[in-house]
Amino acid sequence: MKLCQTFVAAALMVPTVSVLAATPQTAHFTSGERQIAYDVYGSQSSGPLIIMLHGVGGPDAPLYRQLADDLSTKNNYTVLFLHYFDATDTFRASPQNHAAWEKVVADLVDECRRSPQWSNRKIGILGFSLGASVALAAGSQMLPVSAVAEWYGSLPDAFFYQIKGMPPLLILHGQHDDNIPVSNAQQLVQLCRMKNFTCESHIYPNQGHGFLPPDFDDAVKRTLDFFSRNLK
């Protein structure tokens, strides 16, 4: 049976964040002859690493910064907030860009594996919208990470049909998502069952593309619980 996938880029709908996140340290590495930036939250934390992937609006949305700060200061994770748009000339969700962004994630994971500071830590990936699609693309290629959590994303077609594996996966989606229809999440759950991949999912009946409270808070709790179990 052919399983379709739809992606429509849209601005991220986020709850209001009243507290500014801490200023992170910025580092760089090379991927495909380009310099790629990532911001490090919790450089002194001793827990696992989480690679965070922003949505189509870019890395400046307060939601990402605050969540990265909370994950590091309240939960002892080191968060690597990846500027994966640095790898391409456009932000359009195309097969070529998906491939370049997937490679950036893989190269950052390799960078972590070679780092004396981080080589022994488990790695999780957390992606939102377009970033969730990039996280899924990377996970589908047997990326050596321990968990992938995706919020309202979709597995790009090119990776859907060439899937090699998937780390333990958490899928969170809104029933009324008009940008990335919930059918994408349902098809991915079905694919995971067919492939015997470890997969958890939750569909929020009253949410669209982006979660608002109280479901936003529930999504954070589910994500933290998922990471706590898979990044031990």
Summary of the structure (lengths in Angstrom):
residues: 232
radius of gyration: 16.1
end to end distance: 36.9
largest distance: 48.4
contacts: 798
relative contact order: 0.16
helix: 34%
strand: 21%
